[in-house]
Structures are given as structure tokens and as C-alpha cells.
Amino acid sequence: MNVLIKNVRLYGEGDPVDVLLGEGEIRAIGPDLTADDVETVDATGQVLLPGFVDLHTHLREPGREDTETIESGSAAAALGGYTAVFAMANTSPVADNPVVTDHVWRRGREVGLVDVYPVGAVTVGLHGKQLAEMGTMAAGEAGVRMFSDDGQCVHDPLIMRRALEYANSLGVLIAQHAEEPRLTAGAVAHEGPTASRLGLAGWPRAAEESIVARDALLARDAGARVHICHASTAGTVEILKWAKAQGISITAEVTPHHLLLDDSRLETYDAVNKVNPPLREAADVAALRQALADGVVDCVATDHAPHAEQDKCCEFAAARPGMLGLETALSVVADTMVRTGLLDWRGVARVMSENPARIAGLDDQGRPLAVGEPANLVLVDPEAEWTVRSADLASISNNTPYEAMTLPGRVTATFLRGRLTARDGAVRAGAGASRTGGES
């Protein structure tokens, strides 16, 4: 069935128009459109944006389906306005071969709520010692286009150099979890006055910044692209500025939680606030916001990391790091970037859709809102406010740091190739449908 969106503002700009979706694309844009056999969506007062793309999602399948599955994670993504997500490789078994990556790809297709792209591991077992089968994963059914040992740093500079050289020849992307492990042994919180007072072992900024600087130089020499996962410090911002000024092909993401939260949250010792990299100081938060506005940091990525209750409801040092992020990302960006005047809604489209799609090489995502373009879209009510309740989220796990927070902006509908996958806080039942392709 076709869909007619009534009275919506494209990118939050100009006068309201109607948008007709059909055959997977935008068929018409204009005032007072009519069509037969359509589902009408009244979008008065709302903003239409390209569907969001998340370069950094943990869906936990295979191996930890007690915490999240491709189905539950896809539902959370659709409710958060996402039309494509990249599922990280630190599953069990690790996604270091085409058997696993192709499984994730096929399962995402079966669910059909978002395009699920598996991320392949850079090294076998995430151990950092031997390169994984990058070529066979890239050539497989999933057409893997991004590789990362996220959760672990590719800390050996020779292995990282070889990975970048190999990635360059394959036309794929290496995404680095920037953490020098010799500086973070036993660390559980940002190294600073708060951690010292609370007796928590500190994770220094230099552990991240030293790897970012090293990998920028390695990418320069390899003529390759490198992407920095979850940038968290003001120093990383300065290194990114320098590297980009040198013409190095480096991009970076920031998480919603690093845009909103700082290490003052640790006062309660609540392990829901434990994340890797850790929540930093307020000055880092301010620097990251400005860097995202200025384009030094390219995009927002959720690092959606579901965990079972027993892995979070324990002493801080023993807890697993990570937070939920898919359903709250838009609202956190609205709070930290739109309300503050750092971004308008076109800027939100840039950092949550257009830039991540470009970085990943997705030709059908992050496209302009124009006739003939793929209808991967999200509707946002900019005036809405909602209170986060973990019990109401689609994820199996409940480790959200935003519990009971009231946040601005709400996704009201998500469209995957013109098909409604979520509307008014509910996933469309039976939305599963095959997507086209499998190409890399």
C-alpha cells in the first residue's frame, strides 16, 4: 500500500507539504496531494528527515540472545527512527568469518524492520594477533563493508597497518576502538578527580588519544580510510582536527551518552553508568558537542549495548560496560544539539543519516528528500516530550542511563523503502520483508 504523509516540513524548513510514497520511493512532493489506496499519516507540526543510520550497534545475536536479538534490536532501531544499523562483531561466536556474518545478514532480512549490516572482525576471535577472513566476508552474501574489533583495540601497530592496507585493496572500512590496553588495565572510570575521590581505577584520556594519533598516521601511510569509534575526549577532537587538516581519510563518531552525560553520574556507583570509553568530564562533553556541530566529529552512533540485569546489578568494577541507545538517540541529540542551537534539523539529518551512510558507502540511505529518492524516512515531532521508562523500550535488556528522564523530540513514524515499520511508539507487526541486493 502507498503512504501519503500530510502537512510535513522537510528538514523542518519552509511551508508544510504532502509527500507520497510508493514502490519504495518518494513519488511526489507538493501541496494538497491526493491518491487512491493509500494509508494517510497526518504529520501536522512534524519534521521529515532521511532515516537514521547507526554505524555502531550491538545486537548480541548469535550468543547472547538473553540480552538482545536481531529481532528485538531491529524493533528498537525502527522505533528510534533507524532504517539501517551496523551490528558489531563481538558476538559468540565472533563474526570473524562469513558463516557468522551471512547469518546476521539473513536474519536481519527475515525480520525486515531495518537493514542490518554485519560488521566483520578485524582479527580472529578479536584477539588482535591474526587478521580475520576480511576478503571472504566482503565477498560473501552479506557483502561486509566495515570491520572492527570493537570492545577490543587492534593495539598491535603492525597488525593495524596490515589491516588498513588490506582494507584499502578491498574498498572496505576499518573502525577502531581506540584504547591502548596497557594504560587501561583494571580501569573502570574516567581518570580524574571524581574517580579518585570514589576510589575507582582511572581510564586516562591518553589511552584513547594515543591510538587515534597512531592510527591517523598509519592510515596516511597506507592511503586508507580509518573510522574512530565513540570519540570521548577533547584531546581526540584536536587530533582529528589536525589529521583532517593533513588530508588524512579519518572519520569519527560520538555517542549520545557522551554528548549528554559526564562522570558526575558516578557518584551513586550505579553500574548503568559504566561504559567504554567512560563518561568523561564536562569539558570533554562541551568539546564533543562543538566538534559535532563543526564537522570535526562526523556523526552520531549509538553504541547500543544491551546487558543482562546480573551483568549490571553488581559492584561497579565487575559490571559489564555499555548502555542502551537506539530508542533515545534522537531525543538526546535534540536535547544537546538542537535545543542548544548547535544544530538545526538539517544538521541532525547530516550527522544521523547522511554522514554515516556516506562513511559506510550505503547508496540508498541518507538520501535527499526529493522525488525519485528511496523512501527511507523518519518523522519527528520536535515539540513532543517523553519520559524514558525501560519497561516501555523494545530491547530485552533494561540498562538505559536515561531512566525517568524527560527528553525532547520523539520519533512518530519510520519508513523502510516506503513501508511503515514503526508508528506512534509501536512496531508494525508482520513488517518483515526481503530487501533488495546483498551487494557490498
Disulfide bonds with the S-S distance in Angstrom:
none
